[in-house]
Amino acid sequence: MRIQRVLQGAGIRSSLGTMGACSITLIEDMNKRILFDVGHFGNRDKLKESLSRISLKPSEFDVVVLSHLHWDHCLNVELFKDSQIILY
């Protein structure tokens, strides 16, 4: 099994409190490519660039796992139309 961070998440602080944006992680195991969480609209271009740097396209993922449906974890799911989507 190989695990690789595709895109680093970030903590966000304001006068209203603290929140975060998730990391996006690639898991490769038994000839399957799995992407864990897909991020939000604001990081869509960075996600595409990061995938390109590792010579992958959204169509090359077998499975996308969404840990939950908060905005920072799931809004790019439409890029992965050819993948099985699992909501954990």
URKAJO-V80864 format. One line per field, one symbol per residue. ss: DSSP state (A for helix, B for strand, O for the rest). psi: psi as a letter, one per 20 degrees, with the letter a starting at -180 (. if undefined). burial: + if it has 24 or more other C-alpha atoms within 12 Angstrom, else -. Layout:
ss: ???
psi: ???
burial: ???
This chain:
ss: OBBBBBBOOBBBBBOOBBBBBOOBBBBBBOOBBBBBOOOOAAAAAAAAAAAAAOOOOAAAOOBBBBOOOOAAAAOOAAAAOOOBBBBO
psi: qppppgppaqqpqriiaqarpqrpppppplkqpppoqiarhhjgghggggghhjlqqhijpgqppohakqhihiijhiilhiqpppo.
burial: -----++-+-----------+++++++-----++++++++--++--++-++------+-+++++++-----++++++-++--+-+---
